[in-house]
Amino acid sequence: MGVTQTLQKELEESELWLGREKDESTYKRDLRKRIELLNWVIENIKHPKSEICYLIETRMNEIIQKINESDSIIEADKFRSELRILNWILYQVSSNKENV
């Protein structure tokens, strides 16, 4: 299975779980962010000249900068969740680079 299919499957599963989640929670917030990031990566993969790993790493560095500038543990936690999601996506993309 190629990386785009893997990410698309993960996107569909995340959307399914988001629809099932009733209450506002950290889990629901993370699902929304996961869906947003998966869509962003899938769209960027479609561009033949995009360096997707570089784009993801750049976004991760921006998030790390936000974490370092954050005064609030709660705010930093949101960024850490986003960073973990991007880290998983980067792993999927880089380990399947030949299938992009």
N, C-alpha and C positions, 0 to 999 in steps of 0.2 A: 504494500500500500504506500503510495507517495505521500509526501509531506502535506500537500494541499488537501488530500483526502483525509488524512489524519486530523488536520486542523478543522476541516469542515465537520467531521464526525464529532469532534469535541465541542464545536460550536452548537451543533444540533442538540447534543446531550445537555449542554449548559442552558440552552433556551428551554428545554423540557423541564429541567429542575427549577428554573426561575419561575416558570408558570405554575409549578406545584407549591412553591414556597408562599405561604400566606402572610406571615408577619415580617415586618421590616427587621432585619438583623444584619449582623456582620457577614453572615453567609450569603444573604441576598445581595448585599452591596458588592461582595467579591464576585458573585456570579455576573452581575451587571458589568463590572470592570473586565472580567474574563471575556465576556461576549464582545465588548468594545475592542479589546486588544486583539482578539482572534480575528474580528472583522478587519481591523487595521492591517494586520499582517497578511491576511489572505488577499486583500486589495493590493498591497505592495508587491506581493509575489507575482501578481499578474503582469506587472511592468517588467519587460525583458531586461532592461538596463539597471534595474534597482539592485543594489547590494543589500539584500534583506538582512543579513547578519550584522552588517555595519549599522543599518537603520535601527535594529533592535538594540544593539549595544549602545548607540548614541542615546536612545530613549532611556535605557537603563542608567546611564551616567547622569542624565538630567534628573532622574528620580533620586539617585543617590545624593545629588546636590541638594535637592529639596529636603531629604531626610536630614542632612547635615545642618541645614538652615532652620529646621523646625524647632520651635520652642515647646511644642506640645507632644506628649507621648501618644495621645490619641490620634493626632494628625499624622505623626510619623508612622503609626501602625498602618494607616491607610496606604501610605507610600510603600511600606514594606510588603504589604499584600500584593500590590501592583508589581513590585520588583520580583516577587516569587513567581507570579504568573508569567511575566516576561522571561524569567530564567527558564521555566519549563518550556515555553514556546521556542526560545533560542536553542535549547537542547534538541527539540524535535527538528527544527530547521537545519541546524548544523550537522546532526547525525544522519539526516536524509538529504544532504545538500545535492547529491547527484540526481535526486528525484524532483527538485524544484523546477 
